[in-house]
Amino acid sequence: MPADRPASETGRGIFVGREAEFAQLAAGLDDALAGRGRLFFLVGEPGIGKSRLADELIRRARDRGVQVLVGRCWEASGAPAYWPWVQSLRSYIRDADPDAVSRELGAGAAELAQILPELRTILPGLSEPSSLDSDSARFRLFDATAEFLRQASLTRPLLLFLDDLHAADAPSLLLLQFVAREIGSNRMLVLGAFRDVDPTPTRALASMLVEVARESSTTRLSLSGLTQDDVRGVR
């Protein structure tokens, strides 16, 4: 699909009323491909169209050769810490060449193995890092994750989609905050989606949003209902 073709003309279903928002996302993807990393949030009530916009951007990204990673927060209880990051990074590691993964992880492999234990099978002999319970160990994990994403994006641009952030655990949100501060020179676009009602944002989510809003690479897209003209255009 040509990069300048409107989403409403993709032939993959009707896509009206969100052209302005999609244009911002597409421009952000252009920035990421040029080495200017971006972070976008899609915000709105359930059913407002967040997933539809994300799906359209993912199609655009794949058409342009971007590696897409997806992590979804678990809204029921029982998910381990960092679950959306585990999902997204696990899919990358499983599909990648072990030698390439080793190069991209570098010295941070042992840190990431704390949340991705399969790395110990792919890369035997990793040292045992200290517990994640300490602040310094958590910082090392965050730094290792950000550096891994940077290195991976040098090989192939990345689109990381983190869905249902209203259900994210606090450590996952802190890691996103850390990555947001490091994203500017990466060939990577991070797209997060969450509801701003039912449930209302948690204190951890609200705090993260305040912090990342200070970064010039961050854009928040709040979705409202379609207008009557938009609805008529669907008929």
TORDREN-343123 format. One record per residue (C-alpha): y, z, x; residue in three letters; residue number from 1. Coordinates in nm, 3 decimals, always signed. Layout:
BEGIN
        c2        c3        c1   residuo   num
         Y         Z         X       ala   NUM
...
// end
This chain:
BEGIN
        c2        c3        c1   residuo   num
    +0.000    +0.000    +0.000       met     1
    +0.338    -0.095    +0.152       pro     2
    +0.545    +0.206    +0.251       ala     3
    +0.843    +0.103    +0.039       asp     4
    +0.652    +0.036    -0.279       arg     5
    +0.743    +0.274    -0.566       pro     6
    +0.467    +0.509    -0.675       ala     7
    +0.503    +0.379    -1.032       ser     8
    +0.381    +0.039    -0.910       glu     9
    +0.071    +0.151    -0.727       thr    10
    -0.164    +0.043    -1.003       gly    11
    -0.337    +0.381    -0.992       arg    12
    -0.209    +0.505    -1.324       gly    13
    +0.127    +0.568    -1.483       ile    14
    +0.367    +0.764    -1.264       phe    15
    +0.707    +0.800    -1.427       val    16
    +0.973    +1.066    -1.435       gly    17
    +0.904    +1.189    -1.080       arg    18
    +1.041    +0.897    -0.880       glu    19
    +1.322    +1.102    -0.723       ala    20
    +1.087    +1.380    -0.612       glu    21
    +0.833    +1.133    -0.480       phe    22
    +1.103    +0.949    -0.288       ala    23
    +1.187    +1.274    -0.107       gln    24
    +0.820    +1.333    -0.026       leu    25
    +0.778    +0.976    +0.098       ala    26
    +1.086    +1.013    +0.319       ala    27
    +0.941    +1.338    +0.453       gly    28
    +0.621    +1.154    +0.537       leu    29
    +0.826    +0.897    +0.727       asp    30
    +0.990    +1.182    +0.920       asp    31
    +0.653    +1.333    +1.005       ala    32
    +0.519    +1.001    +1.130       leu    33
    +0.825    +0.977    +1.355       ala    34
    +0.758    +1.321    +1.504       gly    35
    +0.992    +1.524    +1.284       arg    36
    +0.761    +1.763    +1.102       gly    37
    +0.844    +1.866    +0.746       arg    38
    +0.747    +2.138    +0.498       leu    39
    +0.775    +2.078    +0.123       phe    40
    +0.707    +2.308    -0.170       phe    41
    +0.623    +2.179    -0.518       leu    42
    +0.718    +2.449    -0.766       val    43
    +0.681    +2.470    -1.143       gly    44
    +0.487    +2.597    -1.439       glu    45
    +0.121    +2.508    -1.494       pro    46
    +0.069    +2.145    -1.596       gly    47
    +0.418    +2.032    -1.493       ile    48
    +0.291    +1.765    -1.252       gly    49
    +0.256    +1.932    -0.912       lys    50
    -0.097    +1.805    -0.857       ser    51
    -0.003    +1.453    -0.970       arg    52
    +0.276    +1.435    -0.713       leu    53
    +0.053    +1.578    -0.442       ala    54
    -0.222    +1.328    -0.520       asp    55
    +0.023    +1.040    -0.500       glu    56
    +0.154    +1.157    -0.163       leu    57
    -0.202    +1.201    -0.033       ile    58
    -0.281    +0.841    -0.134       arg    59
    +0.032    +0.719    +0.040       arg    60
    -0.054    +0.918    +0.353       ala    61
    -0.411    +0.790    +0.372       arg    62
    -0.291    +0.433    +0.327       asp    63
    -0.075    +0.489    +0.636       arg    64
    -0.355    +0.628    +0.849       gly    65
    -0.267    +0.997    +0.815       val    66
    -0.541    +1.261    +0.838       gln    67
    -0.534    +1.468    +0.517       val    68
    -0.642    +1.833    +0.515       leu    69
    -0.663    +2.033    +0.192       val    70
    -0.690    +2.406    +0.133       gly    71
    -0.682    +2.574    -0.207       arg    72
    -0.625    +2.942    -0.267       cys    73
    -0.890    +3.124    -0.466       trp    74
    -0.738    +3.275    -0.780       glu    75
    -1.030    +3.509    -0.851       ala    76
    -1.109    +3.805    -0.627       ser    77
    -1.337    +3.805    -0.325       gly    78
    -1.195    +3.533    -0.100       ala    79
    -1.160    +3.627    +0.267       pro    80
    -0.824    +3.635    +0.442       ala    81
    -0.685    +3.297    +0.549       tyr    82
    -0.908    +3.116    +0.299       trp    83
    -0.686    +2.806    +0.242       pro    84
    -0.653    +2.769    +0.620       trp    85
    -1.026    +2.809    +0.667       val    86
    -1.093    +2.532    +0.414       gln    87
    -0.846    +2.286    +0.561       ser    88
    -0.923    +2.345    +0.931       leu    89
    -1.298    +2.354    +0.870       arg    90
    -1.288    +2.004    +0.720       ser    91
    -1.107    +1.876    +1.029       tyr    92
    -1.347    +2.039    +1.274       ile    93
    -1.658    +1.919    +1.092       arg    94
    -1.543    +1.556    +1.100       asp    95
    -1.398    +1.546    +1.451       ala    96
    -1.567    +1.480    +1.785       asp    97
    -1.655    +1.814    +1.951       pro    98
    -1.497    +1.707    +2.280       asp    99
    -1.173    +1.618    +2.100       ala   100
    -1.179    +1.950    +1.914       val   101
    -1.226    +2.134    +2.243       ser   102
    -0.927    +1.957    +2.398       arg   103
    -0.706    +2.017    +2.093       glu   104
    -0.801    +2.384    +2.064       leu   105
    -0.757    +2.454    +2.433       gly   106
    -0.732    +2.821    +2.520       ala   107
    -0.693    +2.914    +2.153       gly   108
    -1.052    +2.827    +2.057       ala   109
    -1.173    +3.187    +2.072       ala   110
    -0.882    +3.304    +1.856       glu   111
    -0.953    +3.048    +1.584       leu   112
    -1.324    +3.128    +1.596       ala   113
    -1.236    +3.457    +1.428       gln   114
    -1.171    +3.272    +1.102       ile   115
    -1.387    +2.966    +1.182       leu   116
    -1.713    +3.111    +1.319       pro   117
    -1.874    +2.765    +1.323       glu   118
    -1.666    +2.697    +1.633       leu   119
    -1.910    +2.913    +1.827       arg   120
    -2.184    +2.664    +1.744       thr   121
    -1.972    +2.362    +1.832       ile   122
    -1.827    +2.525    +2.144       leu   123
    -2.085    +2.775    +2.279       pro   124
    -1.975    +3.037    +2.527       gly   125
    -1.646    +3.132    +2.365       leu   126
    -1.521    +3.477    +2.457       ser   127
    -1.491    +3.752    +2.200       glu   128
    -1.123    +3.816    +2.116       pro   129
    -0.991    +4.151    +2.001       ser   130
    -0.989    +4.247    +1.635       ser   131
    -0.747    +4.069    +1.403       leu   132
    -0.634    +4.410    +1.281       asp   133
    -0.378    +4.443    +1.561       ser   134
    -0.038    +4.272    +1.545       asp   135
    -0.083    +4.115    +1.889       ser   136
    -0.421    +3.967    +1.794       ala   137
    -0.277    +3.824    +1.475       arg   138
    +0.009    +3.669    +1.671       phe   139
    -0.239    +3.504    +1.907       arg   140
    -0.428    +3.361    +1.609       leu   141
    -0.104    +3.224    +1.462       phe   142
    +0.001    +3.073    +1.793       asp   143
    -0.343    +2.918    +1.846       ala   144
    -0.338    +2.765    +1.497       thr   145
    +0.011    +2.619    +1.539       ala   146
    -0.077    +2.475    +1.879       glu   147
    -0.404    +2.329    +1.750       phe   148
    -0.218    +2.153    +1.468       leu   149
    +0.040    +2.022    +1.712       arg   150
    -0.224    +1.884    +1.945       gln   151
    -0.425    +1.734    +1.658       ala   152
    -0.114    +1.562    +1.522       ser   153
    -0.064    +1.392    +1.859       leu   154
    -0.399    +1.219    +1.810       thr   155
    -0.338    +1.134    +1.445       arg   156
    -0.057    +1.239    +1.206       pro   157
    -0.150    +1.517    +0.965       leu   158
    -0.079    +1.598    +0.602       leu   159
    -0.179    +1.955    +0.518       leu   160
    -0.185    +2.036    +0.145       phe   161
    -0.206    +2.405    +0.052       leu   162
    -0.247    +2.444    -0.322       asp   163
    -0.205    +2.744    -0.555       asp   164
    +0.000    +2.946    -0.308       leu   165
    +0.083    +3.192    -0.588       his   166
    -0.272    +3.321    -0.529       ala   167
    -0.253    +3.325    -0.148       ala   168
    -0.327    +3.638    +0.050       asp   169
    -0.047    +3.785    +0.259       ala   170
    -0.197    +3.684    +0.598       pro   171
    -0.221    +3.320    +0.486       ser   172
    +0.144    +3.323    +0.386       leu   173
    +0.248    +3.480    +0.717       leu   174
    +0.058    +3.208    +0.901       leu   175
    +0.238    +2.942    +0.697       leu   176
    +0.568    +3.107    +0.786       gln   177
    +0.476    +3.092    +1.155       phe   178
    +0.369    +2.726    +1.137       val   179
    +0.692    +2.638    +0.954       ala   180
    +0.893    +2.760    +1.253       arg   181
    +0.690    +2.543    +1.491       glu   182
    +0.661    +2.227    +1.283       ile   183
    +0.984    +2.050    +1.378       gly   184
    +0.846    +1.842    +1.666       ser   185
    +0.502    +1.779    +1.514       asn   186
    +0.370    +1.464    +1.351       arg   187
    +0.278    +1.672    +1.049       met   188
    +0.385    +1.723    +0.690       leu   189
    +0.283    +2.047    +0.517       val   190
    +0.289    +2.042    +0.137       leu   191
    +0.254    +2.367    -0.055       gly   192
    +0.230    +2.403    -0.433       ala   193
    +0.262    +2.710    -0.649       phe   194
    +0.351    +2.832    -0.997       arg   195
    +0.678    +3.015    -1.043       asp   196
    +0.564    +3.164    -1.376       val   197
    +0.233    +3.305    -1.501       asp   198
    +0.182    +3.466    -1.259       pro   199
    +0.523    +3.535    -1.112       thr   200
    +0.547    +3.504    -0.732       pro   201
    +0.412    +3.798    -0.537       thr   202
    +0.632    +3.995    -0.300       arg   203
    +0.451    +3.833    -0.004       ala   204
    +0.516    +3.483    -0.140       leu   205
    +0.880    +3.558    -0.219       ala   206
    +0.935    +3.697    +0.131       ser   207
    +0.775    +3.394    +0.296       met   208
    +0.989    +3.156    +0.089       leu   209
    +1.308    +3.333    +0.194       val   210
    +1.211    +3.309    +0.561       glu   211
    +1.105    +2.943    +0.566       val   212
    +1.409    +2.836    +0.361       ala   213
    +1.613    +2.902    +0.675       arg   214
    +1.433    +2.619    +0.855       glu   215
    +1.598    +2.276    +0.838       ser   216
    +1.255    +2.117    +0.799       ser   217
    +1.190    +2.294    +0.465       thr   218
    +1.253    +2.139    +0.123       thr   219
    +1.178    +2.296    -0.215       arg   220
    +1.120    +2.065    -0.512       leu   221
    +1.136    +2.249    -0.844       ser   222
    +0.978    +2.042    -1.121       leu   223
    +1.109    +2.057    -1.476       ser   224
    +0.981    +1.891    -1.793       gly   225
    +1.008    +1.517    -1.845       leu   226
    +1.304    +1.379    -2.039       thr   227
    +1.267    +1.187    -2.365       gln   228
    +1.333    +0.862    -2.175       asp   229
    +1.051    +0.948    -1.933       asp   230
    +0.813    +1.022    -2.218       val   231
    +0.902    +0.694    -2.389       arg   232
    +0.829    +0.516    -2.063       gly   233
    +0.469    +0.644    -2.074       val   234
    +0.401    +0.490    -2.414       arg   235
// end
